Amino acid sequence: MNLEQVYDECHKIDEKLKQLAQNSSFGDTDNRKHAFGVLCSQMIHYEMMLHVLHARYSQIIQPPNVFQEVFGIGYDEQPQWDEFQIISKVSYITLTQFVIENFFKTLLSELNTSQDPPTGFYKIVETLFDKITILDKQQKKDILNTMAMVRNSLHSNGIHVPLHPSLNSKSVTIGSQTFTFNKGQSTSISESQMIVLINEVINILDEIVKSVEIQRLGSVPILFTPKF
């Protein structure tokens, strides 16, 4: 999948997110709507990075000094552009996962006002799914945790360092893509894999919001603040 194809697929995702936010019955300051808007903005930011990369690799901005004046470095700094592509992808994955973790914590804080949500994304997901009515829970937990495992590997220079023995060796298939994690081995995610993963994660978020338990909450704050 080339950068133009990646951009087209990302644009489809940001349009989906826009529709989910626009069609929401919740207010703008309710995280059941707000989270989708933030995720959309993050996707659009990543699309902007893809546009810059496309301009670099296709060299459509001429003469070259104009490109350098706009972006600060020229066409010839290949190592820097390679790193720019990696940073753009990693930043998007990391920030998106942060937003989703905060979103789940705000939901849990309203589902049970007597205590704060647990710490750790895996435990947060497990606790949330115990409290809502949703189909195919294990499959959906595996998909959500796949994003967390990708992010967590970034803390160890791309090496899979599982937080629980059950994750020492894990393989998750999502659509046409298979994500494999083995303890102590390097892991990576391609742009095409990321698109498949993010698209399915958004579908799960939509299903969570539509669950009866989440629908009947009075309101959900934008940011989680510990109460106890």
Secondary structure, DSSP 8 states (H G I E B T S, - for coil): --HHHHHHHHHHHHHHHHHHHHT-SS-TTSHHHHHHHHHHHHHHHHHHHHHHHHHHHHT-SSSHHHHHHHHSS-TT-HHHHHHHHHHHHHHHHHHHHHHHHHHHHHHHHHH-TTS---SSHHHHHHHHHHHS--SSHHHHHHHHHHHHHHHHHHTTTTB---SSGGGSEEEEEETTEEEEEETTSB----HHHHHHHHHHHHHHHHHHHHSHHHHT-S---SS-----
